[in-house]
Amino acid sequence: MKISKSKERSNKADEKQKNILEMLKSHGAKIYDDLDHGQFPKFSIPSRSVSNIVYDKKLRQYILGNNAALRSSRNSSQLRSFTQLMWLAFFANRLTKEKKSSTLRDVYYSSQAFAIEFEDQSESDNIIVDLEAVTSKPREDFHIFPEERSSIFGDLTIEYTIPGYEGKTMNLSNHPDGYSIGPSLTTAELVDTSAEIVIAIEKGGLFTRFVEEQIDKKFKSIIINTGGQAPRSTRTLLKRLHDEMKLPVIVLTDGDVYGEHIAMVIKSGSANAAHLRELTVPDAKWVGVWATDIEKYKLPTIPMTESDIKRCYDLQKDPRYQDGIWKKELDVFLRLKRKAELEAFSKYGLTNITDKYLPQKLELAKSL
């Protein structure tokens, strides 16, 4: 008997949930095993110290080394964080089993119902990262999400997997403001698309302009507003679009050092997420705005701040910025000591960036 694609996708989601629950159960079993043997329960947590974060040229991203720290209930100074981590694993198990989502903020407040103390949200956020490091799974797999701030538009049909909406489909070109990249979209199955490329753009204003100018139709593209530094849910979706739908990803940012780094994080991740492997698109291409574009297109600029200049020097020490356009553009930014925003192209007319700059860059991307 042939299984429908909808049923197949549902089975895939159920299998993923089952695997997460089994993994959490195995970690819980170790706690019980320690107790049965008269030992203090403990967790082994991969070290996230700077000395244990290394750049893997083969994977083209930062990863954690082999160093690990033992967090034991025997050590009174570690007992608080041990208890917090154990509770979080329990809470993550509950969220996953019940297929309910929580925000980072929710986790912080939910802990109070169980008399688990966190000084502030940053402390609970840090424990969430500990759980990720222990399991090598992103928090999104445990249904823990940040606040939404990214959006997507284009001819992409998705099928929901969240409770109450299973099997329902939607095309992401149905709303002119685009759709928020939240839990329901991040976990949905990607069904079909006519797009041939994904354009990730840093600014919400330009995202709206691209939708208005029907860039999705003109260039057979899916448009994503990263909202500045792309949240992990957005980076996960970009990876899925590349891996599952075989779509190349190009990135458009402001013409400054932070824009360059936004593109690099999409491409090869960040040191802060070195414990995760599913957040990068190594073949993503940054097409601008480059420092050399500032001169080439005679764009209006503003002076770089001391913080901008310091950031340039910091990135020059990063192994990912040692060659190619990444090194070249950093060097030019330092020479110019000027920066430009994507909106600077409006000097030549509101549609100049979509009518002239973008087509040239998309063509150039083929040779990068």
C-alpha positions as CSV (number, residue, x, y, z in Angstrom):
1,M,0.0,0.0,0.0
2,K,1.5,3.3,-1.1
3,I,1.9,5.9,1.7
4,S,0.9,9.5,0.8
5,K,3.5,12.2,0.9
6,S,1.5,14.0,3.6
7,K,1.6,10.8,5.8
8,E,5.3,10.3,5.0
9,R,6.0,13.9,6.2
10,S,4.0,13.2,9.4
11,N,5.9,10.0,10.1
12,K,9.2,11.9,9.6
13,A,8.1,14.6,12.2
14,D,7.0,11.8,14.6
15,E,10.3,10.0,14.2
16,K,12.2,13.2,15.0
17,Q,10.2,13.7,18.1
18,K,10.7,10.1,19.2
19,N,14.5,10.4,18.7
20,I,14.7,13.6,20.8
21,L,12.6,12.0,23.6
22,E,14.8,8.9,23.5
23,M,17.9,10.9,23.8
24,L,16.6,12.9,26.8
25,K,15.5,9.7,28.4
26,S,19.0,8.2,28.0
27,H,20.5,11.2,29.8
28,G,17.9,10.9,32.5
29,A,18.7,7.1,32.9
30,K,22.3,8.0,33.6
31,I,21.2,10.1,36.6
32,Y,19.2,7.1,37.9
33,D,22.1,4.8,37.2
34,D,24.5,7.0,39.2
35,L,22.0,7.0,42.1
36,D,21.6,3.2,42.0
37,H,25.3,2.8,42.3
38,G,25.6,5.1,45.2
39,Q,27.3,7.8,43.2
40,F,26.6,11.5,42.9
41,P,24.8,12.3,39.6
42,K,26.8,14.3,37.1
43,F,26.8,15.7,33.6
44,S,29.7,15.9,31.1
45,I,29.5,19.2,29.3
46,P,31.7,20.0,26.3
47,S,33.8,23.1,27.1
48,R,32.7,26.3,25.4
49,S,35.8,28.2,26.4
50,V,37.6,30.1,23.7
51,S,40.5,27.7,23.9
52,N,38.2,24.8,23.0
53,I,36.6,26.6,20.0
54,V,38.4,25.7,16.7
55,Y,37.7,26.5,13.1
56,D,37.2,23.3,11.0
57,K,38.3,24.0,7.4
58,K,36.6,20.8,6.2
59,L,33.2,21.7,7.7
60,R,33.9,25.4,7.1
61,Q,32.6,26.4,10.5
62,Y,33.6,26.7,14.2
63,I,33.3,23.6,16.3
64,L,34.1,22.6,19.8
65,G,37.2,20.6,20.6
66,N,37.5,17.6,22.8
67,N,37.7,19.3,26.1
68,A,34.8,18.7,28.5
69,A,33.9,19.8,32.0
70,L,32.2,17.6,34.6
71,R,29.2,19.2,36.4
72,S,28.6,17.1,39.5
73,S,26.0,17.2,42.3
74,R,28.8,16.3,44.6
75,N,30.4,19.7,44.2
76,S,28.5,22.3,46.3
77,S,29.6,25.1,44.0
78,Q,28.1,23.3,41.0
79,L,25.0,22.0,42.7
80,R,22.9,25.0,41.7
81,S,23.8,24.9,38.0
82,F,23.5,21.0,38.0
83,T,19.9,21.3,39.4
84,Q,19.0,24.0,36.8
85,L,20.3,21.8,34.0
86,M,18.5,18.7,35.2
87,W,15.2,20.7,35.5
88,L,15.7,22.2,32.0
89,A,16.1,18.7,30.6
90,F,12.9,17.7,32.3
91,F,11.1,20.8,31.0
92,A,12.5,20.3,27.4
93,N,11.2,16.7,27.6
94,R,7.7,17.9,28.6
95,L,7.6,20.5,25.8
96,T,8.7,17.9,23.2
97,K,6.3,15.2,24.4
98,E,3.3,17.6,24.5
99,K,4.4,19.4,21.2
100,K,4.2,22.8,22.9
101,S,6.5,25.7,22.2
102,S,8.1,28.1,24.7
103,T,10.2,31.3,24.3
104,L,13.4,31.9,26.0
105,R,11.5,34.3,28.3
106,D,8.9,31.7,29.0
107,V,11.6,29.2,30.2
108,Y,12.9,31.8,32.7
109,Y,9.4,32.4,34.2
110,S,8.3,28.7,34.0
111,S,11.3,27.7,36.3
112,Q,9.7,29.7,39.1
113,A,6.7,27.3,39.2
114,F,9.1,24.6,40.1
115,A,11.1,26.6,42.6
116,I,14.1,26.6,40.3
117,E,16.0,29.9,40.8
118,F,17.6,31.9,38.0
119,E,19.1,35.3,38.8
120,D,17.9,36.6,35.5
121,Q,17.1,35.5,32.0
122,S,20.7,35.5,30.9
123,E,21.4,32.8,33.4
124,S,18.6,30.6,32.2
125,D,19.7,31.3,28.6
126,N,23.1,30.0,29.4
127,I,21.7,26.8,30.9
128,I,19.8,26.3,27.7
129,V,23.1,26.5,25.8
130,D,24.5,23.9,28.2
131,L,21.7,21.5,27.3
132,E,22.4,22.1,23.7
133,A,26.1,21.3,24.3
134,V,25.3,18.1,26.2
135,T,22.9,16.8,23.5
136,S,24.4,18.4,20.4
137,K,20.9,19.5,19.5
138,P,19.6,23.1,19.0
139,R,17.1,24.4,21.5
140,E,14.6,24.6,18.6
141,D,14.5,20.8,18.6
142,F,13.2,21.0,22.2
143,H,10.5,23.6,21.1
144,I,12.3,26.5,22.7
145,F,12.4,29.6,20.4
146,P,13.5,33.2,20.6
147,E,11.1,36.1,19.8
148,E,10.2,36.3,16.1
149,R,11.8,39.1,14.0
150,S,12.5,37.6,10.6
151,S,10.1,37.0,7.7
152,I,9.9,35.2,4.4
153,F,8.0,35.7,1.1
154,G,7.9,33.8,-2.1
155,D,6.5,30.8,-3.9
156,L,7.1,28.1,-1.3
157,T,4.4,25.7,-0.3
158,I,4.8,24.4,3.3
159,E,2.9,21.8,5.3
160,Y,2.4,22.3,9.0
161,T,3.4,19.7,11.5
162,I,2.3,21.5,14.7
163,P,-0.7,20.1,16.6
164,G,-4.0,21.2,15.2
165,Y,-2.6,22.1,11.9
166,E,-1.1,18.8,10.8
167,G,-1.4,18.3,7.0
168,K,-2.6,21.9,6.3
169,T,-0.6,23.6,3.5
170,M,0.1,27.2,2.7
171,N,2.0,29.1,0.1
172,L,4.3,31.8,1.4
173,S,3.4,34.2,-1.4
174,N,-0.1,34.6,-0.1
175,H,0.5,37.6,2.2
176,P,2.2,40.9,0.9
177,D,3.9,41.5,4.2
178,G,5.5,38.1,4.2
179,Y,5.2,35.5,7.0
180,S,7.1,35.5,10.4
181,I,9.7,32.8,10.7
182,G,8.4,31.3,13.9
183,P,8.1,27.8,15.4
184,S,5.2,26.7,13.1
185,L,7.2,27.7,10.0
186,T,10.5,26.5,11.1
187,T,9.2,23.0,11.9
188,A,7.0,22.8,8.7
189,E,7.8,20.5,5.9
190,L,9.0,22.2,2.7
191,V,6.7,20.8,0.0
192,D,7.3,22.6,-3.3
193,T,8.7,25.7,-4.9
194,S,9.3,27.3,-8.3
195,A,12.1,29.4,-6.9
196,E,15.6,29.0,-8.1
197,I,17.4,31.1,-5.5
198,V,17.1,32.5,-2.0
199,I,17.9,36.1,-1.4
200,A,18.5,36.9,2.3
201,I,18.5,40.6,3.0
202,E,19.5,42.4,6.2
203,K,16.9,45.2,6.3
204,G,13.1,45.0,6.7
205,G,12.5,48.1,4.6
206,L,14.4,46.6,1.6
207,F,12.5,43.3,2.1
208,T,9.2,45.3,1.7
209,R,10.6,47.0,-1.4
210,F,11.7,43.7,-2.9
211,V,8.2,42.3,-2.4
212,E,6.6,45.4,-3.9
213,E,8.9,45.2,-6.9
214,Q,8.0,41.5,-7.3
215,I,11.6,40.4,-7.1
216,D,10.3,36.9,-6.3
217,K,8.8,36.7,-9.8
218,K,11.5,38.6,-11.7
219,F,14.3,36.4,-10.3
220,K,12.4,33.3,-9.3
221,S,13.4,33.8,-5.8
222,I,12.4,33.4,-2.2
223,I,13.1,36.5,-0.2
224,I,14.0,36.4,3.5
225,N,14.4,39.4,5.9
226,T,17.0,38.4,8.4
227,G,16.2,41.4,10.7
228,G,19.9,42.2,11.2
229,Q,22.0,39.3,12.5
230,A,19.9,36.3,11.4
231,P,18.2,34.5,14.3
232,R,19.0,30.8,14.6
233,S,15.5,29.8,13.4
234,T,16.1,31.8,10.2
235,R,19.5,30.3,9.7
236,T,18.0,26.8,10.2
237,L,15.4,27.6,7.5
238,L,18.1,29.0,5.1
239,K,20.0,25.7,5.6
240,R,16.9,23.7,4.9
241,L,16.0,25.6,1.8
242,H,19.6,25.0,0.5
243,D,19.8,21.3,1.5
244,E,16.3,20.1,1.0
245,M,15.2,22.3,-1.9
246,K,18.6,22.6,-3.5
247,L,18.4,26.4,-3.7
248,P,21.6,28.6,-3.7
249,V,21.6,31.3,-1.0
250,I,22.9,34.8,-1.6
251,V,23.1,37.5,1.1
252,L,22.6,41.3,0.8
253,T,23.7,43.5,3.7
254,D,24.6,47.0,4.6
255,G,28.0,48.1,3.4
256,D,29.8,47.9,6.8
257,V,31.8,45.4,8.8
258,Y,28.8,44.2,10.7
259,G,27.0,43.5,7.4
260,E,30.0,41.5,6.3
261,H,29.8,39.5,9.5
262,I,26.1,38.9,9.2
263,A,26.8,37.2,5.9
264,M,29.7,35.2,7.4
265,V,27.5,33.9,10.2
266,I,25.0,32.6,7.7
267,K,27.8,31.0,5.8
268,S,29.9,29.5,8.6
269,G,28.1,30.1,11.9
270,S,29.4,31.8,15.0
271,A,31.8,30.9,17.8
272,N,28.8,31.1,20.2
273,A,27.1,28.2,18.4
274,A,30.2,26.1,17.9
275,H,28.5,23.2,19.7
276,L,25.9,22.9,16.8
277,R,26.4,21.7,13.3
278,E,23.0,22.4,11.6
279,L,23.0,26.2,11.4
280,T,25.3,27.0,8.4
281,V,25.1,27.3,4.7
282,P,28.8,26.9,3.7
283,D,28.0,27.6,0.0
284,A,26.1,30.9,0.7
285,K,27.5,33.9,-1.2
286,W,27.8,37.4,0.1
287,V,27.2,39.7,-2.9
288,G,27.3,43.1,-1.1
289,V,27.1,45.8,-0.3
290,W,30.9,45.5,-0.5
291,A,33.3,48.2,0.5
292,T,34.4,48.3,-3.1
293,D,30.8,49.0,-4.1
294,I,30.9,52.2,-2.1
295,E,33.5,53.5,-4.4
296,K,32.2,51.9,-7.6
297,Y,28.7,53.2,-7.2
298,K,29.7,56.5,-5.5
299,L,27.3,55.8,-2.6
300,P,26.5,58.3,0.1
301,T,28.4,57.3,3.2
302,I,28.8,58.0,6.9
303,P,32.1,57.8,8.9
304,M,33.0,54.5,10.6
305,T,33.0,54.7,14.4
306,E,35.9,53.6,16.6
307,S,33.8,50.5,17.4
308,D,33.5,49.8,13.6
309,I,37.3,50.1,13.1
310,K,38.0,47.9,16.1
311,R,35.6,45.3,14.8
312,C,37.5,45.3,11.5
313,Y,40.8,44.6,13.2
314,D,39.2,41.9,15.3
315,L,37.8,40.1,12.2
316,Q,41.2,40.3,10.6
317,K,42.4,37.8,13.2
318,D,39.5,35.4,12.4
319,P,40.7,32.5,10.1
320,R,37.6,32.9,7.9
321,Y,38.7,36.4,6.9
322,Q,42.2,35.5,5.7
323,D,41.5,35.4,1.9
324,G,39.1,36.1,-0.9
325,I,36.5,38.9,-0.8
326,W,36.3,38.6,3.0
327,K,39.9,39.9,3.4
328,K,39.8,42.3,0.5
329,E,36.6,44.0,1.6
330,L,37.8,44.3,5.2
331,D,41.0,46.0,4.0
332,V,39.0,48.4,1.9
333,F,36.7,49.3,4.8
334,L,39.8,50.1,6.9
335,R,41.2,52.2,4.1
336,L,38.0,54.1,3.5
337,K,36.9,54.4,7.1
338,R,33.4,55.0,5.7
339,K,30.3,52.8,5.5
340,A,27.0,52.8,3.5
341,E,23.6,51.4,4.0
342,L,21.5,49.5,1.5
343,E,19.1,52.4,1.3
344,A,22.0,54.6,-0.1
345,F,21.1,53.4,-3.6
346,S,17.9,55.5,-3.3
347,K,20.2,58.4,-4.3
348,Y,19.7,57.1,-7.8
349,G,16.0,56.4,-7.5
350,L,13.8,54.2,-5.3
351,T,14.0,51.2,-7.6
352,N,17.7,51.5,-8.6
353,I,18.7,48.8,-6.2
354,T,16.2,46.3,-7.7
355,D,16.5,47.4,-11.3
356,K,20.3,47.7,-11.7
357,Y,22.3,46.7,-8.6
358,L,20.6,43.4,-7.8
359,P,20.6,42.0,-11.4
360,Q,24.4,42.8,-11.7
361,K,25.1,41.1,-8.3
362,L,23.0,38.0,-9.1
363,E,25.0,37.6,-12.3
364,L,28.3,38.1,-10.4
365,A,27.2,35.5,-7.8
366,K,27.5,32.8,-10.5
367,S,31.2,33.3,-10.6
368,L,31.9,33.6,-6.8
